[in-house]
Amino acid sequence: MMHEEKFYLIEGKKMTLMELARELESAAGGEFEDVHGSINRVVVKKPAPEQGFEAFTITFKMKHTVDLIDAVVTTDNKRKILKTTI
């Protein structure tokens, strides 16, 4: 069973995608099938370059279960380099 309070420990931190995956695995108590997850850009309204960031949802699937974990991240980088700079 996952404990939501563990997820707050990584809120607001700057980390790589690999670091994020490892932190989430630790909080969830299991391993992901793919530590790179499935990345989707969040489009809430028209792009606003003056805001200086973009939001993404990264979905990780746990090994040996049907459980998924979604992480919402923001970055000031473009998607093409998101995998190495979250």
C-alpha atoms as an extended CHARMM CRD file, in Angstrom:
* protein
*
        86  EXT
         1         1  MET       CA              0.0000000000        0.0000000000        0.0000000000  PROA      1               0.0000000000
         2         2  MET       CA              1.3180000000        3.4240000000       -0.9570000000  PROA      2               0.0000000000
         3         3  HSD       CA              1.4270000000        6.2820000000        1.5040000000  PROA      3               0.0000000000
         4         4  GLU       CA              0.6730000000        9.6390000000       -0.0350000000  PROA      4               0.0000000000
         5         5  GLU       CA              2.6690000000       11.5760000000        2.5630000000  PROA      5               0.0000000000
         6         6  LYS       CA              5.8730000000       10.0020000000        1.1840000000  PROA      6               0.0000000000
         7         7  PHE       CA              5.2310000000       11.6470000000       -2.1710000000  PROA      7               0.0000000000
         8         8  TYR       CA              5.2580000000       15.1250000000       -0.6290000000  PROA      8               0.0000000000
         9         9  LEU       CA              8.9440000000       14.6370000000        0.1840000000  PROA      9               0.0000000000
        10        10  ILE       CA              9.8490000000       15.1690000000       -3.4820000000  PROA      10              0.0000000000
        11        11  GLU       CA              7.4380000000       18.0210000000       -4.2040000000  PROA      11              0.0000000000
        12        12  GLY       CA              9.2060000000       21.1490000000       -5.3920000000  PROA      12              0.0000000000
        13        13  LYS       CA             12.6070000000       19.4720000000       -5.7940000000  PROA      13              0.0000000000
        14        14  LYS       CA             14.7240000000       19.7440000000       -8.9200000000  PROA      14              0.0000000000
        15        15  MET       CA             15.9090000000       16.3290000000      -10.1420000000  PROA      15              0.0000000000
        16        16  THR       CA             16.6390000000       14.2130000000      -13.1710000000  PROA      16              0.0000000000
        17        17  LEU       CA             14.0660000000       11.8250000000      -14.5730000000  PROA      17              0.0000000000
        18        18  MET       CA             16.0800000000        8.8830000000      -13.2020000000  PROA      18              0.0000000000
        19        19  GLU       CA             16.1870000000       10.4620000000       -9.7320000000  PROA      19              0.0000000000
        20        20  LEU       CA             12.4320000000       11.0600000000       -9.8870000000  PROA      20              0.0000000000
        21        21  ALA       CA             11.8070000000        7.4300000000      -10.8580000000  PROA      21              0.0000000000
        22        22  ARG       CA             13.9920000000        6.1330000000       -8.0190000000  PROA      22              0.0000000000
        23        23  GLU       CA             12.3010000000        8.3970000000       -5.4590000000  PROA      23              0.0000000000
        24        24  LEU       CA              8.8510000000        7.2730000000       -6.6150000000  PROA      24              0.0000000000
        25        25  GLU       CA              9.8900000000        3.6090000000       -6.5780000000  PROA      25              0.0000000000
        26        26  SER       CA             11.1120000000        4.0510000000       -3.0200000000  PROA      26              0.0000000000
        27        27  ALA       CA              7.8760000000        5.7470000000       -1.9300000000  PROA      27              0.0000000000
        28        28  ALA       CA              5.7610000000        3.1060000000       -3.6730000000  PROA      28              0.0000000000
        29        29  GLY       CA              7.8320000000        0.1880000000       -2.4110000000  PROA      29              0.0000000000
        30        30  GLY       CA              8.3840000000       -1.4430000000       -5.7920000000  PROA      30              0.0000000000
        31        31  GLU       CA             10.1010000000       -1.1940000000       -9.1720000000  PROA      31              0.0000000000
        32        32  PHE       CA              8.9170000000        0.3820000000      -12.4140000000  PROA      32              0.0000000000
        33        33  GLU       CA              8.8590000000       -1.4990000000      -15.7080000000  PROA      33              0.0000000000
        34        34  ASP       CA             10.5010000000        1.5060000000      -17.3960000000  PROA      34              0.0000000000
        35        35  VAL       CA             12.2160000000        4.2670000000      -15.3950000000  PROA      35              0.0000000000
        36        36  HSD       CA             11.7010000000        6.6910000000      -18.2900000000  PROA      36              0.0000000000
        37        37  GLY       CA              7.9200000000        6.3580000000      -18.0470000000  PROA      37              0.0000000000
        38        38  SER       CA              5.4530000000        7.6170000000      -20.6040000000  PROA      38              0.0000000000
        39        39  ILE       CA              5.7490000000       11.3890000000      -21.0270000000  PROA      39              0.0000000000
        40        40  ASN       CA              2.8230000000       13.5650000000      -22.1150000000  PROA      40              0.0000000000
        41        41  ARG       CA              2.7430000000       17.3430000000      -22.3400000000  PROA      41              0.0000000000
        42        42  VAL       CA             -0.0140000000       18.9400000000      -20.2840000000  PROA      42              0.0000000000
        43        43  VAL       CA             -1.9430000000       21.4960000000      -22.2990000000  PROA      43              0.0000000000
        44        44  VAL       CA             -4.1490000000       23.4780000000      -19.9680000000  PROA      44              0.0000000000
        45        45  LYS       CA             -4.4630000000       26.5630000000      -22.1510000000  PROA      45              0.0000000000
        46        46  LYS       CA             -2.7440000000       28.0640000000      -25.1500000000  PROA      46              0.0000000000
        47        47  PRO       CA              1.0560000000       27.9330000000      -24.8470000000  PROA      47              0.0000000000
        48        48  ALA       CA              2.3690000000       30.9280000000      -22.9550000000  PROA      48              0.0000000000
        49        49  PRO       CA              6.1230000000       31.2060000000      -23.5870000000  PROA      49              0.0000000000
        50        50  GLU       CA              6.3300000000       34.2090000000      -21.2470000000  PROA      50              0.0000000000
        51        51  GLN       CA              5.5780000000       31.8840000000      -18.3090000000  PROA      51              0.0000000000
        52        52  GLY       CA              8.9380000000       30.1920000000      -18.8420000000  PROA      52              0.0000000000
        53        53  PHE       CA              7.8960000000       26.6250000000      -18.0850000000  PROA      53              0.0000000000
        54        54  GLU       CA              6.0320000000       23.6650000000      -19.4880000000  PROA      54              0.0000000000
        55        55  ALA       CA              4.1270000000       20.9790000000      -17.5710000000  PROA      55              0.0000000000
        56        56  PHE       CA              4.2750000000       17.2520000000      -18.2710000000  PROA      56              0.0000000000
        57        57  THR       CA              2.6080000000       14.1560000000      -16.8600000000  PROA      57              0.0000000000
        58        58  ILE       CA              4.9010000000       11.1550000000      -16.5840000000  PROA      58              0.0000000000
        59        59  THR       CA              3.2000000000        7.7980000000      -16.0580000000  PROA      59              0.0000000000
        60        60  PHE       CA              5.1770000000        4.9320000000      -14.5590000000  PROA      60              0.0000000000
        61        61  LYS       CA              3.9180000000        1.3350000000      -14.5240000000  PROA      61              0.0000000000
        62        62  MET       CA              4.8540000000       -0.8360000000      -11.5800000000  PROA      62              0.0000000000
        63        63  LYS       CA              6.4030000000       -4.2430000000      -12.3310000000  PROA      63              0.0000000000
        64        64  HSD       CA              4.2550000000       -7.3250000000      -11.7200000000  PROA      64              0.0000000000
        65        65  THR       CA              1.0670000000       -5.2970000000      -11.0540000000  PROA      65              0.0000000000
        66        66  VAL       CA             -1.4610000000       -3.1800000000      -12.9050000000  PROA      66              0.0000000000
        67        67  ASP       CA             -0.6200000000       -0.1580000000      -10.7220000000  PROA      67              0.0000000000
        68        68  LEU       CA              0.3610000000        3.1370000000      -12.3320000000  PROA      68              0.0000000000
        69        69  ILE       CA              1.9120000000        6.2370000000      -10.7830000000  PROA      69              0.0000000000
        70        70  ASP       CA              1.5060000000        9.6350000000      -12.4280000000  PROA      70              0.0000000000
        71        71  ALA       CA              3.9190000000       12.4630000000      -11.7070000000  PROA      71              0.0000000000
        72        72  VAL       CA              3.2340000000       16.0170000000      -12.8490000000  PROA      72              0.0000000000
        73        73  VAL       CA              6.4590000000       17.8990000000      -13.4820000000  PROA      73              0.0000000000
        74        74  THR       CA              7.3580000000       21.3370000000      -14.7430000000  PROA      74              0.0000000000
        75        75  THR       CA             10.4410000000       22.2680000000      -16.6870000000  PROA      75              0.0000000000
        76        76  ASP       CA             11.8070000000       25.3110000000      -18.4330000000  PROA      76              0.0000000000
        77        77  ASN       CA             13.2690000000       23.0140000000      -21.0910000000  PROA      77              0.0000000000
        78        78  LYS       CA             11.6710000000       21.7090000000      -24.2450000000  PROA      78              0.0000000000
        79        79  ARG       CA             10.3740000000       18.1520000000      -24.5040000000  PROA      79              0.0000000000
        80        80  LYS       CA             13.2630000000       17.0000000000      -26.7070000000  PROA      80              0.0000000000
        81        81  ILE       CA             15.6260000000       17.2310000000      -23.7090000000  PROA      81              0.0000000000
        82        82  LEU       CA             13.0990000000       16.5050000000      -20.9460000000  PROA      82              0.0000000000
        83        83  LYS       CA             14.3810000000       12.9830000000      -20.3210000000  PROA      83              0.0000000000
        84        84  THR       CA             17.7120000000       14.2360000000      -19.0240000000  PROA      84              0.0000000000
        85        85  THR       CA             16.7800000000       17.4650000000      -17.3020000000  PROA      85              0.0000000000
        86        86  ILE       CA             13.7660000000       16.9750000000      -15.0140000000  PROA      86              0.0000000000
